[in-house]
Structure formats: structure tokens, C-alpha cells
Amino acid sequence: MKKRISVVIPVCNEEANVSIITAALQHVFASLPYGFSITFVDDGSTDGTMNELKRLASASNNVFFISLARNFGHQNALKAGLDLVDGDAVIMMDGDMQHPPDLVPEMIRQWEQGFDVVYTIRKDHKEMPLMKRKTSNMFYNLINNLSDIELEQGTADFRLMDKKVVEVFRAFKETDLFMRGLVKWMGFNQLGIEYDPAQRTHGKSKYTMKKMLRFALQGITSFSTRPLYIATYLGFIFSILSLLYIPYIIYSYYFGHTISGWASMIATMAFFGGLQLMILGIIGMYLGKLFMQSKQRPHYIIKESNLQG
């Protein structure tokens, strides 16, 4: 009996791309000795993506769709697909053709060699906008320096996972999913392979600077309490530094060298006020995660699907 590969593709407003990636994957698998399925997870698209997915599903018996009730985010959309597919291995990739389908045979070959997880590392090129390269490097530096996991620069959500790894992942109940970190944290036998990102065929990237920053903070606070320690250290350091001001106060009091100026006082108050707010914000992020986790809301809500069961 042939092994089965399930491909999970989260999409949001990718009406023009879904047929292109479907054709590309079908072409790739036509030369491989595996059964396969392609499952799109529509993450609250507002264009004609769902209509196109229904058309593709009706035209092929190996194309499936999951339509979420609203936009739950890329990571939750991926989890929806992982929870419902049943392949011997699962490949996750984006639907904009920047994750090259031609890399799939090599990922499967490494899986057959015994690797439980085959993840990909994007090569950065000079053609890539400078701002995107800088923000990407900043993202991985923040993750690696402030969390308890180590991610290679350019690690992507384009990966293959063995069925046993998928089953472990399905058991995770945490609300703020950071899949790259979770997969790295799980262990198993992993291999990273590099790829050249293709040009997006249609549309524009959904990852804005704001989303990248939020994603980084989500990853850091999901895998480390180090920011809380940093806040503690900052409070301790500035408390010690404030003690150095006491001799100056005593000297000024007894020898009459007091300085009446509000500018320095306001600047000092503003500085320490900002520091306190930053520390409170860090603590608040962790408390907020506990609050959201306590609600135990589902990661996603399915509106409709053509997957059986």
C-alpha cells in the first residue's frame, strides 16, 4: 500500500494563487510513488478564494478545503489543517508560491532517510528589500537572544512532519501558537534544508512590520520567562544607581549647594516612569497569556469543509 502525503496550505485572499499551486503540486506528485491530498484552510478570505477552492475540489478528488468562520491567524489555520488530515507525513506550506513545490521530493526523500521533521531555511538575496532583510534578522535575533530555543535565520513554516510528530502537536492546548518554536522544542530527528524563495505570483505579503513584531513577542513569551528576569535586573540596577545619589543629597543639604531646577527632575521622572511602564507591560503580557489560556477557547471554528469526518 502506498504511503500517503498530506499537504496543508493556509490561505487568506489568495484567489489568484490557489489554482496555480494546486497545478504545481499535482505535477510534482505525478512523478512520485505516493498517494497525496491537498488541503486548503481558508482563513476568513474576503475575496473569491472559497469559490475557487470549491471549484478545484469538485474537479479533483484529492483537493480538499476547510473554511474557518473568520480570520483566526496563520498559525491557528495551520493547526486546523494538522488536526484534520491523516497522511503518513504532512507538508505545510504557504499558498503564494514562495515556498517552491519542487522542493517537495527532496523533503520526502529526507523523510524516507529517517528524519521525522524536515524544515526549510530561506536564503536571503540582495534582491530582497533591505527593510525586509533587516526586520527578518531582527526577528530571529530577538527570538534567539530572549527565548530558550534556537532558530536558524530564515526558518520558515514550510516543513514536513512525520505522522507521529503531528499526533504530538495535536495534543498542544496553548493559545498563542508559535509553530516554528514548538516544532524545534519537540525534538525528534530534524533536518534543515535551504531553499531559494520564489517571487509571489499574485497579491502581497500578509506579514506587515506590526505583525512581525507581534509574532516575535508571541514567540519569546511562549518559550521563555527571560523578559521577566530582565525586568527584575533592570529594577535592581537602577535601585543601586539611585543610592549613589544619596551622598550628593547630604552634601547639598549641609553645605547649601542645592540646585533649584525642574528640567532635570522632570527628565528623571519621565525616564523612570517609562521604565516602570515597560516592566509592567512585560508582566502584563504574561498575565494576559494566562488570562486567555484560562478561557480555553478553541483555536479555530470551522464553518464548512469537504473533508470526511
Secondary structure, DSSP 8 states (H G I E B T S, - for coil): ---EEEEEEEESS-TTTHHHHHHHHHHHHTTSSSEEEEEEEE-S--SSHHHHHHHHHHH-TTEEEEEESS---HHHHHHHHHHH---SEEEE--SSS-S-GGGHHHHHHHHHTT-SEEEEEE---TTS-HHHHHHHHHHHHHHHHHSS----TTEEEEEEEEHHHHHHHHT---SS--HHHHHHHH-SSEEEEEE-----SSS--S--HHHHHHHHHHHHHHH--HHHHHHHHHHHHHHHHHHTTHHHHHHHHHH------HHHHHHHHHHHHHHHHHHHHHHHHHHHHHHHHHHT--S--EEEE-S--
